[in-house]
Each structure stands twice: as structure tokens, then as C-alpha cells.
Amino acid sequence: MYLLFCWPHGGRLLSTSASQCRGAGFNSGFGLPVWSLHVLPMPVWGFRYSGKKKLYIGALFPMSGGWPGGQACMPSAQMALDLVNNRSDILPDYELELIHYDSMCDPGESTKLLYDLLYTEPIKIVLMPGCSGVSTIVAEAARMWNLIVLSYGSSSPALSNRQRFPTFFRTHPSATLHNPTRVQLFQKWKWTRIATIQQTTEVFTSTLDDLEQRVKEAGIEISVRQSFLTDPAVAVKNLKRQDARIIVGLFYETEARKVFCEVFKEKLYGKKYVWFLIGWYADNWFKIKDPTINCTVENMTEAVEGHVTTEIVMLNPETVRGVSNMTSQEFLAALISRLGVKNPEETGGFQEAPLAYDAIWALALALNKTVAPLKAKGRRLEDFNYNNKDITSEIYRALNTSSFEGVSGQVVFDAQGSRMAMTLIEQLQEGSYKKIGYYDSSQKNLSWFGKDVWIGAGPPADRTVVEKEYRFLSQKLFAAVSVFAGLGILLGVVCLTFNIYNGNVRYIQNSQPYLNNMTAAGCMMALAAVFPLGIDGHHVHRSQFPVVCQFRLWLLGLGFSLAYGSMFTKIWWVHTLFTKKDEKKEKKKLEPWKLYATVGVLLAVDFLSLVIWQIVDPLHITVEEFTREAPKVDLDVLIQPLLEHCSSEKMNTWLGVVYGYKGLLLLLGIFLAYETKSVSTEKINDHRAVGMAIYNVAVLCLITAPVTMILSSQQDASFAFAALAIVFSAYITLVVLFVPKMRRLITRGEWQSEQQDTLKTGSSTNNNDEEKSRQLERENRELQKIIQEKEERVSALRNQLAERQALRSRRRPSAGQNQNHNAPLPPPLSQTDPKSLLPPPGYPSADNHSLPPSFSNSSNLYPAESKMSRNHCHNSQIPLLYK
């Protein structure tokens, strides 16, 4: 037996007769029928008309998928329907019925189910989707059918767009309601840098966009923003690599397990990190076994410990009976009884169940509110069809003005159709969630319980705290080198005093004491430069550091010019005067003013270069940063080592000029010292000691300069090399130049002045040797002149003798022819009487007896090309020339 009903498509019942349906215009042909014929099977005589008309609600409950909220939300909605249908004061003429499908929280599957809901009878007066992705599809399409959409589990901020979703309402607040709470917590814990990781879905993308805008207004930076579709491994690694500390995670529950499995692997948890998650996961979501991850429950429990959740208040914390005449606790008890499971909190959507419950009540109250206005217009709720905008407008108006006390709290919708509610703040402590506060975004009121617990001493820093730590010179090293420098200055004072006090002693005078005084003064200045060289930020304020830099530069520069310049001047003039030919030696004399002028020129060059440097590019403090170091004690802190330097804009250029000039002087000094090592002169009697000092100073400076440039980033090593080079150079110079003079004057008692020294009959051995040397040089020069004159005279005499012999030889043949041709030949020249070789009268005698005794045989000292025999010289006179 079948009962035949005929009603307009989407309208009310017109007839139970097929002929009447045809007469009313039923068309069984092609196209969409204007009238629909429905044959309902019914038992014979079993039909009873109760008098209540049914209003159908099309619902999509996700029983599985990313958020299986339908597992608890559907029983909750059914509980509300039963109570509403039993109420005589709410829709007394109507009965609400739920037609539902499993959307699996999948937009694709939901599209197919939406088609079935729309094109399958009966007419649905309202649609109730669950997930945000599903609600987006349903709400965007519902406007074409003039359907109101009321969601119980959609949090996407995109759904608040009234132009795109004009008929959308939700009892689940927008996910953006979490963001004011998050910003408030960031400010409470003084965090200004956060990171985010999101699942790539519209709900989380729009939520994150809203968060980014809010934190920007609050002066908070999002340093890292990562997203993933299915596998979060790369995103989590990027968070670790970029030193994310405060991390906001936006993803569904199933993806949350994947994320925290990777978090455990990357060690992105503990006292350095705080995770902010969505609060509508199941309380034991991290303990649920998931075949898609390879982490144990213990691993997950360790990784999620201490994270903070922000959750919309979905259960009224107060014991208040609402419109359903039930308190929140009574509702929970009834829901748990209806679910019939041991652990109801593990049921998907358990936390959102009050929202589904209140959604049914909101719909029922709104429909009840539209009865009177529609009746005034001659309309009824059962007249609703997909082309009727008037009924839709009345339902929209009623929902928009809804305000009642539900089990989830006060139910009120804003202008975008989103639920306005408080936010609950919870923290996972020892494996269970603990309430730590509430935040009312409408009142901007934070209710804090003070029960937050941290793994460390308190809330961690929002980034690796970088503590600047200046590297200072080792005070022990500075003190030790300063002692040596001070002793060196004291030694310089002793040497200077000694030299000035004994300035009238001939031996001191012959060492050019004024130049030695300059050397001692220069050494003391260089030693004084050790003190500012070791002064850094540990001793003076940063504002005074440039003054220290200037002291370093001027003391060391002028000290080097005085000390080395005076020694270089000595060796230069020794080389100039005493390594030339004998003729030039006589013409040049060592005048003291020339020595002082040379030192003055070297000093003026340094002084002028330092003045130009200070004016054009003055020294200032610069800070060198080193690689950050992790301390062994606190993992939240990185040490940023800093080192202060004296520098200028073109420091390398200036150093190149100064080092090049000084280096040439050092090399030239070494060369001159080598060239004059065998010279012996009275005018500068300590030039060999000067040469030795130049060797040592040059070697130390040429080694130390490049080494200190290389080690400039190591304050202790750089100071040690530079300071010890200065100390050793000064010590060597002072000891080599002055200690032998002190020893000589002390051991030999030569403390007399020059006037006293001339009155004595004898002089020191060194002065006697020098006097003898000068006398022998004069005698040798006189002997050379005398020998040259004698040899010229002998040559002339030999020429005269040869002429006479030739004249005699021409006269003898003629005499023999006239007298006797057998006359004997004249004796050979060797047999000639020596007396015949005597010079004619009037010429001076050429024999050795005419010379002074000490010069009689001096020709043996200077061999000449003479044919005279000198074998008969007296040997006893030769040593006198060399004595």
C-alpha cells in the first residue's frame, strides 16, 4: 500500500491524487519538474497525522579525516533536537529533523554530498557543515539556493567575509579570535620575535594573515614563516636552522602528530622553546597511535610538554542554567552517557560538542522567532523553498539578533556571523592540560591564574640572547710587560744621566754624546708607549679611548724617530766620511751640526706625517665582531665577542706608507752597519756598537710588524709581540751603547775632563794607539812624496849617464883610428868605477846618507818600478814605519 503526495517543488502538500497532480500541472517529461510526485510506502491504515510539520536540517558531520568532530558533535546535536522537539514553547507546530552525511572533512567529498542534499527531497531549510574547508564550499554555494548555513565547527577567518558568504553563521568563533589572545600573551611574556608553521589550507592561511597584521601593529616580528602540505619535516628543520624559539603552529590534529614527531627528531623542544597550538584537539591527541609517524608515545609526550593552547571557551565555566534548562556540567554528563565510551575525551569533537548543541538551539530559537513575522506576511516556515528569499531573510534577521545563554556560554553573533566568546588559555603540564587563564578580547581583559609552569627558570627568550662581551687584554700580561717597560725607562734615565754627567770626558765626547742622549730619550718614549698600548676598555671609558690611540701613535712614532734616527745618523756619517778614497777624506770633516740636522730631518718627516694623519684621518675606536660562542652553562645565551681597535677610515693606506718608509730606513741601516764594520775612527768611537744595535732593532721590527698585523684579532698575542719587541729593542740599544762606556770609565778610572786629560803626561792606551795611528799615516804620506821625488831624480840621472856613455862611445872609435886600431875596448858598464857614476858638481847627492835616519830605506814600504837596487837597506829601520 502506497500513499501518494503531490506538492510543488520545494512547496507544501497539495494533493494525494495522481489525477489532481496532473491537473495541477505535473509534468513527467524532460527538464526540471515544476511539481514533484512522491509515493511513500506506508502500511495500510498505518498512517497517523500528528499535527506537527517537519523542518529538515541538512548536516555534514566529519566522522573521520583531519578533524573527526562529528563523532561527538552529532550525538550532541541530536540531544538538542530531542529537547527542542519536546518543548511546547519552541516551534510548537513544527518538528526538526536531521539529515546528515559523513563529510570526512574533505571539500571534494562534501561537494558531492552537498549536491545530494540539494537535489534529494525533502527540502532542507538550513545546512550545518562542520570543517572550515567543507563550510567554505557549502556557504559559497548556499547563496544560490537562498539557504542559511549554520556551522558548529568552522574557525576559518575567511568565512567572516560577508560579501562572499552572505548567509553564513557559526557558533564556533573565528580562528582569528585566538590571535588577540596570542598577542596578549606575547606581550605579557615580553616576546618580540615569533615564528609560525602552518598546514597549507585556507583556514590556517587566513588565520596566519590576520595574526601577521596584529603582531605588526603590536611591534612583534614574525621572523620565520613555514608551511607544509602533508610532510612537515623540511619546515621543522627550517625552524631549527633559523633559531625559532616562540612557534605558533596552525594545523589539524593528525598533522600535529606528524609535526611533533619531527620536532622530537630535531630536538626543537625543551626549556628554550614554546609552542602555541590550537586548543580544540583531543586532550590525549599526542598519545593516539598513528601509523603515519615513527615516534613512540613517550617521544611524543616528551616533545609536547609545556606547550600552550588557546581555545575558545566552548563550555560555560559557570554553573548557570541556560535556555535548554541544563548546566554545562549536566550537559557533559548527558553527552558522556550518550557516547557510552570509557574515555570520552578521546572522541573526536568532544570539546566542540557544546557548540553543536548550541547551534541547534540557536537555529530553533531563530526559527521560532520567524513564525510571527511570517504569519503577519501570510507566510509559514513550511512554505520555504529554494527560490523564496523572504523566509531566508527572516531567518537571517533572527539569527543575527540571537542572544541566549547556552551550555557553551553566551551565544551572540557579530556582524560577520561569527560567534563572540572568551578564550581559554591552557598549558600542558606533566601530560595533562591545566587552565592558566582567560582572555576576553571584547573587553581586552586578561584573567591570569598564575599557574604557568616552565621547564627552565621562567619563560624562555624569544631568540638566542646575544650578550656582548668585550675581549680585554690579560691583566697579568699587561702588568708583567709594564714592569719590564718601567725598568727599561729607569735604565734609560740612568744611561742619560751618566752620559750627561760625563759629557766632558774625551772618550764620551768622541762618541757624540748628544746623539746618544737622543737615543736614550727615544728608547724611553718607546717604552712609555707600552702603557697606552695595553690600555683598553677595561681601564678607560669608550669616549676616552681615542685619546689613548693618539698617545700610542705619537709616543711610538716619535720615540722610534729619536732612538733609531740618532743611531742611523751616526752610521750614515761614518759611512759617508770614512769609506771614501783618501783624497776625499781630507776634504770632508765631521761637523756636529750636520749630525743634528740629519736627526732633525728624520724627526720632522715623522712629525709631519703624524700631523697630516691626525688631521686628515684621525684615529678612532672600532669594534671587531667575532663568531658567536655558546656558553657551557646557559644554552639560551650566545656570547658575541667584541674587540676594540684603534683605527681610521684608511688605516691600511697609512700603515703601508709608514711601514714602507720605516722599513727602508731599517734595511738601509743594516746595509750601512755592514759596510762600516771594519772602519776605525776616533770621531765616532762607538759606531760598531751602534751597528750592532741597528741589527737587533731592524730584525725585531721587521719581524714584529707583519706578525702583529696578522695577530691583530688576538689581543694578548698582538700586545705581547709588539710590547716585547719594543722592550727588547730598547734594552738592547741601551745596553749596547751605554754599558760598555760605563764599564770602561769605571774599570779604568777615566773620569777626567778633556782639560785635565791634556795636562797629564800619559794618556789612555786607546788614545795612544789612535795618536800613533795618525802619526804613522802622516809619516807614510810624507815618505810617499819623498820616494816619488827621489825616483824622479834617479831617473833623470840615469838619462844623463846614458847620454855621456853614448858620447864617449862615439869619440873612442875616431881616436883609435888615428892612434892605434888595436887599442883595448872600454870596460863594460858593470866594471865601471863607481866614482864615475857620481852626479856632476852642483847636483844634490842621491845616496842614502842624505836622508834622515828614519827615512833612509823607506822605499821598501812602497815598491816602485825603479831599477835601483835597494838590497843594501838597513833592516832595523823598517819596523819603525809600522810601529
Buried (B, 14 or more C-beta within 10 A) or exposed (E): EEBBBBBBBBBEEBBEEEEEBBEBEBEEEEEEBEBBBBEEEEEEEEEEEEEEBEBBBBBBBBBBBBBBBBBBBBBBBBBBBEBBBEBEEBBEEBBBEBEBBBBBBBBEBBBEBBEEBBEEEBBBBBBBBBBBBBBBBBBBBBBEBBBBBBBBBBBBBBBBBEEEBBBBBBBBBBBBBBBBBBBBBBBBBEBBBBBBBBBEBBBBBBBBEBBBEBBEEEEBBBBBBBBBEEEBBEBBBBBBEEBBBBBBBBBBBBBBBBBBBBBBBBEBBBBBBBBBBBBBBBBBBBBBEBEEBEBEEEBBBBBBBBBBBBBBBBBBEEEEEBBBEBBBEBBBEBBBEBBEEEEBBBBBBBBBBBBBBBBBBBBBBBBBBBBEBBEEEEBBBBBBBBEBEBBBBBBBEBBEEBEBBBBBBBBBBEEBBBBBBBBBBBBBBEEEBBEBBBBBBEEEEBEEEEEBEBBBEEBBBBBBEEEEEBBBBBEEBBEBBBEBBBEBBEBBEBBBEBBBEBBBBBBBBBBBBBBBBBBBBBBBBBBBBBBBBBBBBEBEEEEEBBEBBBBBBBBBBBBBBBBBBBBBBBBBBBBBBBBEEEEEEEEEEBEEEBBBEBBBEBBEBBBEBBEEBBEEBEBEBEEBEEEEEEEEEEBBBBBBBBBBBBBBEEBEEBBEEBBEBBBEBBEBBBEBBBBBEEBEBBBBBBBBBBBBBBBBBBBBBBEBBEBBEEBBEBBBBBBBBBBBBBBBBBBBBBBBBBBBBBEBBEEEEBEBBEEEBEEEEEBBEBBEEBEEEEEBEEBBEEBBEBBEEBBEBBEEBBEEBEEEEEEEEEEEEEEBEEEEEEEEEEEEEEEEEEEEEEBEEEEEEBEBEEBEEEBBBBBBBEEBEBEBEEEEBEEEBBEEBEE
